[in-house]
Every structure is written in C-alpha cells, then in structure tokens.
Amino acid sequence: MTEKVFWINPYQTELRSEVTHIEGNNVELNNTIFYAEAGGQESDRGTINDVSVLQATPSGTRIIYTLASPPDFKVGDTVVTCIDWERRYSLMKLHFAAEVVLEKTLSTL
C-alpha cells in the first residue's frame, strides 16, 4: 500500500520515500506526494531521484510510477520525489473551478 501524503499536505513539493518495487521503468514507493490520475484529473509530473515521472497510475491501494528512463536506484533505496508545482497548482485551480461550476449548475436545476 502506498501512503498518500498528497491528501495530508497537497502543497508539499518534495518527499523522501523508500522504493518498494521496480519492474522495468515502473516503480512503486512506500509513500507519495504524486497525485495519481483519477476522476478525470491527470496525474502529477515531476521526478524521482531526478528521473522524470511520465505518469502516476493507481492500482488498488498502490500507485505505480512510469519513468522516462530506467531507474538508477534499487528496491530498498531512499529516493527524493519532487513534483512539478506549477502544473499541480494549475490542476488544483482548474479542478476547483470545475467543482464550483458543477455546484452552481446543480443548484439551478
């Protein structure tokens, strides 16, 4: 199970995590600040140990990160994850705006 730190602190931009699984360019961590694609919202982008994360995908209680290149770390290593804050903040604002429009629309029906 991946601990979803982004639910606790959505403004956190960097986190130290332990690598729990690697398969090719797909990586799993014990905790994360990367929001995984869900509910129509795109996943965060950023890096794990300076390797670009292309996608964060939910899989049950886990989150799988697809990297742009093979990782330079191994299972058990501690890595630093960093999100692209400007992108995250833009997505947060767009998501909130969509919720406001939906609420307004539903209240007028």
C-alpha positions in Angstrom: 0.0 0.0 0.0 1.2 3.5 -0.9 0.7 6.1 1.8 -0.9 9.1 0.0 0.8 12.1 1.6 -0.8 14.4 -1.0 -4.1 14.0 0.9 -2.5 15.2 4.1 -0.5 18.1 2.6 -1.4 18.9 -1.0 1.2 21.8 -1.0 4.2 19.6 -0.3 6.5 19.6 -3.3 9.3 17.2 -2.1 9.4 13.9 -0.2 11.8 11.2 0.8 10.4 7.7 0.0 11.5 4.1 0.1 11.4 2.1 -3.2 9.3 -1.0 -2.7 9.1 -2.4 -6.2 10.7 -1.9 -9.6 9.7 -3.6 -12.9 11.3 -2.1 -16.0 10.5 1.6 -15.9 7.7 1.2 -13.4 8.4 2.0 -9.8 6.4 1.8 -6.5 7.2 3.7 -3.4 6.0 3.4 0.2 4.6 6.9 0.3 4.0 9.6 -2.3 3.2 13.3 -3.0 2.3 12.4 -6.6 -1.4 12.6 -7.3 -2.3 9.6 -9.5 -4.6 10.0 -12.5 -8.2 9.6 -11.2 -11.6 11.0 -11.6 -10.7 12.7 -14.9 -7.8 14.6 -13.4 -4.4 14.0 -14.8 -1.5 12.7 -12.7 1.2 14.9 -11.3 4.5 15.1 -13.2 7.9 15.5 -11.6 10.9 13.4 -10.8 12.1 10.6 -8.6 15.8 11.0 -8.0 16.0 13.4 -11.0 14.4 10.7 -13.3 11.3 12.2 -15.0 7.9 10.6 -14.0 5.7 10.4 -17.0 2.6 9.1 -15.2 1.4 8.1 -11.8 -1.3 5.4 -12.1 -3.5 3.9 -9.3 -3.6 0.1 -8.9 -5.8 -0.8 -6.0 -4.1 0.6 -2.9 -0.8 1.1 -4.8 0.5 3.8 -7.1 2.7 2.9 -10.0 5.1 5.5 -11.5 6.2 5.2 -15.1 9.6 6.7 -15.5 11.1 8.3 -18.7 14.1 6.0 -18.4 15.3 3.0 -16.3 15.8 4.0 -12.7 19.3 4.5 -11.3 18.1 3.1 -7.9 17.0 -0.2 -6.5 14.4 -1.7 -4.2 15.1 -0.6 -0.6 16.8 2.7 -1.6 15.6 6.0 -0.2 14.8 8.4 -3.1 13.7 12.0 -3.3 10.4 12.7 -5.2 9.7 16.2 -6.5 6.5 17.3 -8.2 6.1 20.0 -10.8 4.5 22.5 -8.5 3.3 24.9 -11.2 1.5 22.1 -13.0 0.0 20.8 -9.8 -1.2 24.2 -8.8 -2.8 24.8 -12.2 -4.6 21.5 -12.0 -5.8 22.2 -8.5 -7.3 25.6 -9.6 -8.9 24.0 -12.7 -10.4 21.2 -10.6 -11.8 23.6 -8.0 -13.3 25.8 -10.8 -15.0 22.8 -12.3 -16.5 21.9 -8.9 -17.8 25.4 -8.5 -19.5 25.3 -12.0 -20.9 21.9 -11.3 -22.4 23.0 -7.9 -23.8 26.2 -9.5 -25.4 24.1 -12.3 -26.9 21.6 -10.0 -28.3 24.2 -7.7 -30.2 25.8 -10.6 -31.9 22.6 -11.7 
